[in-house]
């Protein structure tokens, strides 16, 4: 509450004027406090923070929301550029430092993503711009948003599009794309590659007798075994059902293909324990 002072004898018109002024000031203060709380809540929900760096004095200020994202207490933060870099994952520090220094040197806006050391290493997207304060000193302002969930969702969508959920191998569409790339590369370099098709004899019988759960376990196990015979230049995908395809890498000849095929047949034919029922895939 704001105090009201008056003189004796009381000047009623002046007193009424002071009361109206105080009431307006209190109302304005309450509205400002409410708007500040709403803004803080919106930033917290959106995972949005900010920082400000006075380049000439190396004074680095974090917003409360960004300090929370970094798992630091604002009062305990050293308040320097290097101190903020220490809050960033080591693999991303040099790239972030170069990006910020480039904005300081050129004045051009910059967008960059990096990970923080805090907790589960959240991924943040930073928008940075350079300004001048009243004294003409260079000051950098950045908004920093937590995009961990968005990137995780994008990665999940990518996996669903490019990889078979059950086996973890390349999906049919991804396999076709890889084959097209290999064909173009082979034609351009006048090289060759091998294509091996794999299917399981009697797979329908396993599904019918042991159930689809056991069938799925077998497909996942076969895919895992196929990955063990692949070289760095090879590629494997699932065609669907019990069908698989192996692309034996660029520049390979029939001997390489035969070796991969032989090792593939060998590992696939090993006994498999499916829910306490042992089968031997063929």
Buried (B, 14 or more C-beta within 10 A) or exposed (E): EEEEEEEEEEEEEEEEEBEEEBEEEEEEEEEEEEEEEEEEEEBBEEBBBBBBBBBEEEEBBBBEBBBBBBEBEBEEBEBBBEBBBBBBBEEBBEEBBEBBEBBBEEEEEBEBBBBBBBEEEBBBBBBBBBEEEEEEEBBBEBBBBBBBEEBEEEEEEEEEEBBBEEBBBBBBEBBBBBBEEBEEEBEEEEBBBBEBEBEBEEBEEBBEEBBEEBBBBBBBBBBEBBBEBBEEEBBBBBBEEBBBBBBBBBEBEEEBBEBBBEBBEEBBEEEBEBEEEEBEBE
